[in-house]
Amino acid sequence: MLARRNQENEEDLLGIGVEYKTAFCVDENMIGTVYGEMVTIIHQSDSSEIQCTANEPPRFTNIVFNQLLDGDQYDLSSREFVGAGAWTEPFEPEIITQPVFTEMTLNGSENSTANFGHYIITGLTENENNWWYGDLEIEDGSGLVPHAVIIPKIWNDYDYFPNRIIGGEFGVVGQNTGFSAYQDQPFRTIYLDDNCESIISDEGVLTVDNLTYVLDVFEATHTGINNDNMPGIVNGRLHFLIDGDTFDLSSHYDLVGIEKDPNQIPENFRLFQNYPNPFNPITTLRYDLPENAMVNISIYDMMGRIVNNLVNSQQNAGYKSIQWNATNDAGSPVSAGIYLYTIQ
């Protein structure tokens, strides 16, 4: 299931998956309500990148991921979560401190790789329907990969991959029920394809080998778990990464590095939504330059006063990004609030 752009009318499409014994009923106002177990809805965000090439694995980043439980309501027109059922609650995680990483290799062929995460999901292979029966459980791991659940061998046996997919989703929301001391802190799941050896540096940068998938709830607004241990996530982010891509695990936000052809030039000028948003304390601004140009990027407060002039230079055409660390031109932290940014 992939949210993609309709090339004919340039509308972004939704991907909707309805679980067994579940109905998703949509009224005349395009409000859908879940009756039963689980409905999955994915779509593009302003910061999504999608690459689908024939005979190659797909790559996509920053796809909005919603997994809705019984009673949840979703507006298909505005793509907004509009009502929570009995199992879904607002997600308000604590602000986490800068994590400490250890350089290591994540071997996707070894089940023991799961031990490096904060949590270990058990019951992944004993029965191919363990996820459906609610028999997946959580144990504490070593925490060598902070705020992460690691699921190796994701596609190793097609009889068991539903256990592994749902197990990873269960892992990023299950801590809210008090499984360990890491309760109420945001998490991500790292899914590893069999025969991959993705590397994490001591700075927390994941370099992908073969295929690695990441699901995080760092920006989620609601999470939940029903009485069958099926996970609910609203406004999570999903990334399918391929060989050579890099992913920054070093803080509680995502920064995806895509290896692009250095000779490739974007066709159009484009300014993307900053990510993450809201943020604390760093956010990334991305933009595409189809030709060489003088670039000026400035941050303003709601009174229209300039806060920080991030860029003021001649730049070559290409795919660009810059980070803002919530400081003004003098290097002092700015107060919490809403800020605007412009590019000229």
C-alpha positions in Angstrom: 0.0 0.0 0.0 1.6 3.3 -1.1 0.2 6.8 -1.2 1.3 8.2 -4.5 0.6 11.2 -6.8 -2.0 10.9 -9.5 -0.2 12.1 -12.5 -3.3 13.1 -14.5 -5.0 15.5 -12.1 -2.1 16.1 -9.6 -4.1 15.0 -6.6 -2.4 13.2 -3.7 -4.2 9.9 -3.0 -4.9 8.1 0.2 -4.0 4.5 0.9 -6.7 2.8 3.0 -6.4 -0.7 4.5 -9.3 -2.3 6.3 -8.6 -5.2 8.7 -10.5 -8.5 8.9 -13.8 -8.2 10.9 -13.7 -4.4 10.5 -15.9 -1.9 8.6 -14.9 1.7 7.7 -18.1 3.6 7.2 -17.9 7.0 5.4 -20.8 9.5 5.7 -21.9 12.2 3.3 -19.4 14.6 4.8 -16.5 12.2 4.1 -16.1 11.4 7.8 -15.1 7.8 8.2 -15.8 5.8 11.4 -14.0 2.5 12.3 -16.2 -0.3 13.5 -14.3 -3.4 14.6 -10.5 -3.9 14.9 -8.3 -1.6 12.8 -8.1 0.6 9.7 -4.8 1.9 8.3 -4.7 5.2 6.3 -1.5 6.6 4.8 -0.9 9.7 2.6 1.8 12.1 1.6 2.9 15.1 3.7 4.4 18.3 2.5 7.9 16.9 3.2 7.3 13.5 1.6 9.6 12.2 -1.1 8.5 9.2 -3.2 10.7 7.3 -5.7 9.2 4.4 -7.6 11.4 3.0 -10.4 10.7 -0.2 -12.3 12.5 -3.3 -11.0 13.9 -1.4 -8.0 12.7 -1.2 -4.4 10.5 1.8 -3.7 11.8 4.6 -1.5 9.6 7.0 0.3 10.0 9.2 3.3 7.8 11.2 5.7 4.6 9.4 4.8 1.8 10.2 7.3 0.8 6.9 9.0 -2.6 6.5 10.8 -3.7 3.2 12.3 -7.2 3.7 13.7 -9.1 1.6 16.2 -12.7 1.0 16.9 -14.7 4.2 17.2 -12.0 6.5 15.7 -13.1 9.0 13.2 -11.1 10.4 10.2 -12.0 13.2 7.8 -11.0 11.9 4.3 -11.3 15.4 2.8 -9.1 17.3 5.1 -7.0 14.3 6.1 -7.5 15.0 9.8 -8.2 12.8 12.8 -11.5 14.2 14.1 -12.7 11.9 16.9 -11.3 9.3 19.2 -12.9 6.0 20.1 -12.6 4.2 23.4 -9.0 2.9 22.8 -7.3 6.1 21.5 -6.0 8.8 23.7 -4.0 12.1 23.1 -0.2 11.4 22.9 1.8 14.0 24.9 5.3 12.5 25.4 7.9 14.0 27.6 10.7 15.9 26.0 13.6 13.5 25.9 17.3 14.4 26.4 20.0 13.9 23.8 20.5 10.1 23.5 23.9 8.4 23.6 24.7 6.0 20.8 27.2 3.2 20.4 28.7 2.4 17.0 27.2 -0.9 15.9 25.9 -3.0 13.0 22.3 -4.1 12.9 22.2 -7.5 11.2 18.8 -8.1 9.7 19.3 -11.9 9.6 19.9 -12.3 13.3 17.0 -12.3 15.8 19.4 -11.3 18.5 19.7 -7.8 16.9 16.3 -7.1 18.5 18.1 -7.0 21.9 19.8 -3.7 21.1 16.5 -1.8 21.3 14.8 -0.4 24.4 12.1 -3.1 24.0 12.1 -6.6 22.6 8.8 -7.8 21.1 8.2 -11.5 21.9 5.9 -14.0 20.3 6.8 -13.0 16.7 7.2 -16.5 15.3 5.6 -19.1 17.6 2.3 -18.8 15.8 1.7 -16.9 12.6 -1.5 -15.4 14.0 -0.1 -14.3 17.4 -0.6 -10.6 16.5 -4.3 -11.3 15.8 -4.8 -13.3 19.0 -3.2 -10.5 21.0 -0.3 -12.7 22.1 2.6 -10.4 21.3 4.4 -9.1 24.4 7.1 -6.6 25.4 10.3 -7.1 27.4 13.0 -4.6 28.1 16.1 -4.7 25.9 19.6 -3.3 26.4 18.7 0.2 25.1 21.9 0.4 23.1 19.8 2.0 20.3 17.9 4.6 22.4 14.1 5.0 22.1 13.9 2.3 19.4 12.3 -1.1 18.9 14.2 -3.2 16.4 12.5 -5.9 14.3 14.9 -8.0 12.2 14.1 -10.5 9.5 11.0 -8.6 8.5 10.4 -10.5 5.2 12.4 -13.7 6.1 9.2 -15.9 6.3 6.0 -14.6 4.7 4.0 -16.7 7.2 5.2 -14.5 10.0 5.7 -11.0 8.6 2.3 -9.8 9.9 3.5 -10.6 13.4 6.7 -8.6 12.9 4.9 -5.6 11.3 2.2 -5.4 14.0 4.8 -6.2 16.7 6.8 -3.2 15.7 3.8 -0.9 15.8 2.8 -2.4 19.1 6.3 -1.6 20.4 6.1 2.1 19.8 2.8 2.6 21.6 2.9 -0.3 24.2 5.1 1.6 26.6 2.2 3.9 27.4 0.7 1.1 29.4 3.7 1.2 31.8 5.9 -1.7 30.5 9.1 0.0 31.6 10.8 3.2 32.9 10.8 4.6 29.4 7.0 5.2 29.6 5.6 8.3 27.9 8.6 8.9 25.7 8.4 8.8 21.9 9.7 5.8 20.1 10.5 4.5 16.6 10.6 1.1 15.2 13.4 0.0 12.9 12.4 -2.8 10.6 15.4 -4.7 9.0 15.2 -6.8 5.9 16.8 -10.2 5.9 20.5 -10.1 4.7 21.0 -6.4 5.5 23.7 -5.0 7.7 22.7 -1.4 8.4 25.3 0.6 10.5 24.7 3.1 13.3 27.5 5.5 14.0 28.3 6.8 17.5 26.6 10.1 16.4 23.4 8.2 15.8 23.4 8.2 12.0 21.9 5.1 10.5 23.4 4.1 7.1 21.1 1.7 5.3 22.2 -1.5 3.7 19.7 -3.2 1.4 16.3 -2.3 2.8 15.4 -0.7 6.2 12.0 0.7 7.2 11.4 3.2 10.0 8.1 4.0 11.7 8.1 6.7 14.4 5.5 8.3 16.7 7.6 11.3 17.5 5.0 13.6 15.9 2.0 11.5 16.7 -1.0 13.2 18.2 -2.8 10.1 19.5 -1.9 6.5 20.3 -3.7 3.6 21.8 -4.0 -0.2 22.2 -7.2 -2.2 22.2 -8.0 -5.2 24.3 -6.4 -7.5 21.7 -3.1 -5.5 21.9 -3.7 -4.1 18.4 -1.9 -0.7 18.2 -3.4 2.7 17.2 -1.3 5.6 15.9 -2.4 8.9 14.6 0.0 11.1 12.6 3.0 8.8 12.8 5.7 8.9 10.1 6.7 6.0 7.8 10.0 5.8 5.9 11.0 3.1 3.4 14.8 3.5 2.9 17.1 1.8 0.4 20.8 1.0 0.1 23.0 4.1 0.9 20.3 6.3 2.5 21.1 7.8 5.9 18.7 8.5 8.7 19.5 10.6 11.8 18.5 8.8 15.0 20.4 11.3 17.3 17.5 13.2 18.6 13.7 13.1 18.9 13.2 14.2 15.3 13.9 12.7 11.9 16.4 13.9 9.4 16.5 11.8 6.3 19.4 11.9 3.9 18.8 10.7 0.4 21.7 10.0 -1.9 20.8 11.8 -5.1 22.5 11.8 -8.4 24.9 14.9 -8.2 24.0 15.7 -11.8 20.2 15.6 -11.1 18.6 19.0 -11.0 15.0 19.6 -9.8 12.5 20.6 -12.4 10.7 23.2 -10.3 11.3 25.5 -7.4 9.8 24.1 -4.3 9.8 25.1 -0.6 8.8 22.2 1.8 7.1 22.3 5.1 9.7 22.4 7.9 10.1 19.1 9.7 9.5 18.4 12.5 6.7 20.8 13.3 6.3 21.6 16.2 10.0 21.2 17.1 12.3 21.4 20.1 14.9 22.7 19.5 15.9 22.0 15.9 13.9 21.9 12.7 14.9 21.3 9.0 13.9 23.5 6.1 14.2 21.9 2.6 13.9 23.5 -0.7 14.6 22.7 -4.4 16.5 25.1 -6.7 16.0 24.4 -10.5 18.7 26.9 -11.4 21.6 28.9 -9.8 20.2 31.7 -7.8 20.8 34.2 -5.0 19.0 32.7 -2.0 17.7 34.5 1.1 16.0 32.5 3.9 14.7 34.5 6.9 12.7 33.6 10.1 10.1 36.1 11.3 8.0 36.3 14.5 4.2 36.9 14.4 4.8 40.7 14.5 6.7 40.6 11.3 10.1 41.2 12.9 13.1 39.4 11.5 14.5 36.9 14.0 17.2 35.1 12.0 18.6 35.4 8.5 19.6 31.8 7.9 20.9 32.1 4.3 22.0 35.0 2.2 24.2 33.7 -0.5 24.5 32.6 -4.2 23.7 28.9 -4.5 24.0 26.3 -7.3 20.9 24.5 -8.5 20.0 21.3 -6.6 18.3 19.8 -3.6 18.9 21.9 -0.5 18.3 21.9 3.2 19.2 24.0 6.3 18.5 23.6 10.0 17.3 26.2 12.4 18.1 25.7 16.0 15.5 28.2 17.4 18.0 31.0 18.0 18.1 34.6 16.8 20.8 36.3 14.8 22.7 36.9 18.1 22.7 33.2 18.9 20.2 33.5 21.8 17.3 31.0 22.1 13.9 32.4 21.0 10.8 32.0 23.1 8.2 29.3 22.3 5.7 30.3 19.8 4.8 30.5 16.1 7.4 31.6 13.5 7.2 32.2 9.8 10.0 31.6 7.3 10.4 32.9 3.8 12.7 32.2 0.9 13.6 34.7 -1.9 
